[in-house]
Amino acid sequence: EIHEKLKEKLGIEYQKYTILGACNPPYAYKALQAENKIGTMLPCNVIVEEQDERTLVRIVDPAAMMQAGGLAGDPVLEEVGGEAEKRLKRVAAALQG
């Protein structure tokens, strides 16, 4: 948890902030077989943070990450990224309601 590390290492108080790594090993392996540079984007990050009296969850967009990383266009990566995106959207929908 980032807030604990900031306190421990720098003596700084920060709101509760946790970075989680969402990973599906079979899909990660398939993506790595297609392009080993994809490892810079694994696992998909999910941030949970406390703001005022709310808890916010932020989930990375795998398709946008691949586009930004110059890895779009590979059919295997697009398949894996699409599946990751669908799964993360289901998580986001479940959290909303």
PyRosetta script that sets phi, psi and omega in degrees:
from pyrosetta import init, pose_from_sequence

init()
pose = pose_from_sequence("EIHEKLKEKLGIEYQKYTILGACNPPYAYKALQAENKIGTMLPCNVIVEEQDERTLVRIVDPAAMMQAGGLAGDPVLEEVGGEAEKRLKRVAAALQG")
pose.set_psi(1, 125.6)
pose.set_omega(1, -172.8)
pose.set_phi(2, -61.7)
pose.set_psi(2, -41.6)
pose.set_omega(2, -177.6)
pose.set_phi(3, -60.5)
pose.set_psi(3, -35.0)
pose.set_omega(3, 178.6)
pose.set_phi(4, -70.6)
pose.set_psi(4, -39.7)
pose.set_omega(4, 178.5)
pose.set_phi(5, -66.1)
pose.set_psi(5, -40.8)
pose.set_omega(5, 178.1)
pose.set_phi(6, -62.4)
pose.set_psi(6, -40.2)
pose.set_omega(6, 177.8)
pose.set_phi(7, -65.2)
pose.set_psi(7, -48.2)
pose.set_omega(7, -177.0)
pose.set_phi(8, -65.0)
pose.set_psi(8, -47.4)
pose.set_omega(8, -172.7)
pose.set_phi(9, -86.9)
pose.set_psi(9, -32.6)
pose.set_omega(9, -174.1)
pose.set_phi(10, -120.8)
pose.set_psi(10, -7.3)
pose.set_omega(10, -177.4)
pose.set_phi(11, 69.5)
pose.set_psi(11, 24.0)
pose.set_omega(11, -177.1)
pose.set_phi(12, -101.6)
pose.set_psi(12, 132.6)
pose.set_omega(12, 173.6)
pose.set_phi(13, -85.2)
pose.set_psi(13, 129.9)
pose.set_omega(13, 179.9)
pose.set_phi(14, -140.1)
pose.set_psi(14, 151.8)
pose.set_omega(14, 178.9)
pose.set_phi(15, -57.3)
pose.set_psi(15, 159.4)
pose.set_omega(15, 177.0)
pose.set_phi(16, -61.4)
pose.set_psi(16, 125.2)
pose.set_omega(16, -173.7)
pose.set_phi(17, -148.8)
pose.set_psi(17, 117.5)
pose.set_omega(17, -177.2)
pose.set_phi(18, -126.7)
pose.set_psi(18, 136.7)
pose.set_omega(18, 175.3)
pose.set_phi(19, -108.4)
pose.set_psi(19, 122.2)
pose.set_omega(19, 178.2)
pose.set_phi(20, -107.7)
pose.set_psi(20, 148.2)
pose.set_omega(20, 176.1)
pose.set_phi(21, -108.3)
pose.set_psi(21, 114.8)
pose.set_omega(21, 177.9)
pose.set_phi(22, -92.4)
pose.set_psi(22, 122.6)
pose.set_omega(22, -176.9)
pose.set_phi(23, -140.3)
pose.set_psi(23, 137.2)
pose.set_omega(23, 171.7)
pose.set_phi(24, -114.2)
pose.set_psi(24, 101.2)
pose.set_omega(24, -172.9)
pose.set_phi(25, -52.0)
pose.set_psi(25, -42.9)
pose.set_omega(25, 179.1)
pose.set_phi(26, -61.4)
pose.set_psi(26, -40.4)
pose.set_omega(26, 179.0)
pose.set_phi(27, -72.0)
pose.set_psi(27, -37.0)
pose.set_omega(27, 177.2)
pose.set_phi(28, -61.1)
pose.set_psi(28, -43.7)
pose.set_omega(28, 179.5)
pose.set_phi(29, -63.0)
pose.set_psi(29, -44.1)
pose.set_omega(29, 179.2)
pose.set_phi(30, -60.7)
pose.set_psi(30, -43.0)
pose.set_omega(30, 179.2)
pose.set_phi(31, -65.6)
pose.set_psi(31, -42.7)
pose.set_omega(31, 179.7)
pose.set_phi(32, -64.0)
pose.set_psi(32, -34.3)
pose.set_omega(32, 178.1)
pose.set_phi(33, -66.6)
pose.set_psi(33, -34.5)
pose.set_omega(33, -179.8)
pose.set_phi(34, -77.4)
pose.set_psi(34, -37.6)
pose.set_omega(34, -176.0)
pose.set_phi(35, -158.8)
pose.set_psi(35, 108.9)
pose.set_omega(35, -175.9)
pose.set_phi(36, -69.1)
pose.set_psi(36, -17.5)
pose.set_omega(36, 176.8)
pose.set_phi(37, -68.1)
pose.set_psi(37, -16.3)
pose.set_omega(37, -179.6)
pose.set_phi(38, -62.1)
pose.set_psi(38, -20.2)
pose.set_omega(38, 179.3)
pose.set_phi(39, -57.5)
pose.set_psi(39, -24.6)
pose.set_omega(39, 177.1)
pose.set_phi(40, -68.3)
pose.set_psi(40, -15.6)
pose.set_omega(40, -177.7)
pose.set_phi(41, -110.2)
pose.set_psi(41, 5.9)
pose.set_omega(41, -179.5)
pose.set_phi(42, -107.4)
pose.set_psi(42, 144.9)
pose.set_omega(42, -9.9)
pose.set_phi(43, -76.0)
pose.set_psi(43, 174.1)
pose.set_omega(43, 175.5)
pose.set_phi(44, -71.6)
pose.set_psi(44, 127.2)
pose.set_omega(44, -178.0)
pose.set_phi(45, -83.0)
pose.set_psi(45, 141.8)
pose.set_omega(45, 173.2)
pose.set_phi(46, -128.0)
pose.set_psi(46, 128.2)
pose.set_omega(46, -179.1)
pose.set_phi(47, -108.6)
pose.set_psi(47, 133.1)
pose.set_omega(47, 173.8)
pose.set_phi(48, -119.0)
pose.set_psi(48, 120.3)
pose.set_omega(48, -178.2)
pose.set_phi(49, -136.4)
pose.set_psi(49, 150.3)
pose.set_omega(49, 178.2)
pose.set_phi(50, -98.2)
pose.set_psi(50, 124.6)
pose.set_omega(50, 175.8)
pose.set_phi(51, -130.0)
pose.set_psi(51, 118.6)
pose.set_omega(51, -175.5)
pose.set_phi(52, 54.2)
pose.set_psi(52, -119.9)
pose.set_omega(52, -179.6)
pose.set_phi(53, -107.6)
pose.set_psi(53, 21.1)
pose.set_omega(53, -179.5)
pose.set_phi(54, -118.1)
pose.set_psi(54, 156.6)
pose.set_omega(54, 171.2)
pose.set_phi(55, -113.4)
pose.set_psi(55, 124.2)
pose.set_omega(55, 179.5)
pose.set_phi(56, -105.4)
pose.set_psi(56, 140.6)
pose.set_omega(56, 174.8)
pose.set_phi(57, -120.9)
pose.set_psi(57, 124.4)
pose.set_omega(57, 179.3)
pose.set_phi(58, -117.6)
pose.set_psi(58, 130.6)
pose.set_omega(58, -176.1)
pose.set_phi(59, -121.4)
pose.set_psi(59, 131.4)
pose.set_omega(59, -179.0)
pose.set_phi(60, -65.2)
pose.set_psi(60, 150.7)
pose.set_omega(60, 175.5)
pose.set_phi(61, -98.4)
pose.set_psi(61, 106.1)
pose.set_omega(61, -176.5)
pose.set_phi(62, -58.4)
pose.set_psi(62, -37.8)
pose.set_omega(62, -179.6)
pose.set_phi(63, -64.6)
pose.set_psi(63, -42.2)
pose.set_omega(63, 178.7)
pose.set_phi(64, -65.5)
pose.set_psi(64, -37.0)
pose.set_omega(64, 177.8)
pose.set_phi(65, -63.7)
pose.set_psi(65, -43.8)
pose.set_omega(65, 179.9)
pose.set_phi(66, -64.9)
pose.set_psi(66, -39.8)
pose.set_omega(66, 178.2)
pose.set_phi(67, -62.1)
pose.set_psi(67, -48.5)
pose.set_omega(67, -179.3)
pose.set_phi(68, -64.6)
pose.set_psi(68, -33.0)
pose.set_omega(68, -179.4)
pose.set_phi(69, -83.9)
pose.set_psi(69, 2.3)
pose.set_omega(69, 178.9)
pose.set_phi(70, 72.1)
pose.set_psi(70, 23.6)
pose.set_omega(70, -177.0)
pose.set_phi(71, -109.3)
pose.set_psi(71, 6.8)
pose.set_omega(71, 179.2)
pose.set_phi(72, -71.4)
pose.set_psi(72, 153.2)
pose.set_omega(72, 176.8)
pose.set_phi(73, 104.5)
pose.set_psi(73, -19.4)
pose.set_omega(73, 177.1)
pose.set_phi(74, -80.3)
pose.set_psi(74, 121.9)
pose.set_omega(74, -175.6)
pose.set_phi(75, -61.2)
pose.set_psi(75, -35.6)
pose.set_omega(75, 178.8)
pose.set_phi(76, -67.4)
pose.set_psi(76, -45.9)
pose.set_omega(76, 179.7)
pose.set_phi(77, -65.7)
pose.set_psi(77, -36.8)
pose.set_omega(77, 178.2)
pose.set_phi(78, -66.2)
pose.set_psi(78, -37.2)
pose.set_omega(78, 177.0)
pose.set_phi(79, -64.7)
pose.set_psi(79, -48.4)
pose.set_omega(79, -179.1)
pose.set_phi(80, -64.8)
pose.set_psi(80, -45.2)
pose.set_omega(80, 179.3)
pose.set_phi(81, -63.0)
pose.set_psi(81, -38.5)
pose.set_omega(81, 178.4)
pose.set_phi(82, -64.5)
pose.set_psi(82, -41.7)
pose.set_omega(82, 178.3)
pose.set_phi(83, -66.6)
pose.set_psi(83, -41.9)
pose.set_omega(83, 177.6)
pose.set_phi(84, -61.7)
pose.set_psi(84, -42.8)
pose.set_omega(84, 179.3)
pose.set_phi(85, -61.3)
pose.set_psi(85, -44.8)
pose.set_omega(85, 179.1)
pose.set_phi(86, -59.9)
pose.set_psi(86, -44.6)
pose.set_omega(86, -178.4)
pose.set_phi(87, -66.1)
pose.set_psi(87, -42.7)
pose.set_omega(87, 179.5)
pose.set_phi(88, -66.9)
pose.set_psi(88, -34.7)
pose.set_omega(88, 176.9)
pose.set_phi(89, -66.1)
pose.set_psi(89, -35.7)
pose.set_omega(89, 176.3)
pose.set_phi(90, -63.7)
pose.set_psi(90, -40.2)
pose.set_omega(90, 177.7)
pose.set_phi(91, -62.9)
pose.set_psi(91, -46.5)
pose.set_omega(91, -179.4)
pose.set_phi(92, -61.0)
pose.set_psi(92, -42.4)
pose.set_omega(92, 179.1)
pose.set_phi(93, -64.3)
pose.set_psi(93, -39.4)
pose.set_omega(93, 179.2)
pose.set_phi(94, -65.3)
pose.set_psi(94, -35.0)
pose.set_omega(94, 179.6)
pose.set_phi(95, -71.9)
pose.set_psi(95, -29.7)
pose.set_omega(95, -178.2)
pose.set_phi(96, -77.8)
pose.set_psi(96, -24.2)
pose.set_omega(96, -173.3)
pose.set_phi(97, -154.2)
pose.dump_pdb("model.pdb")
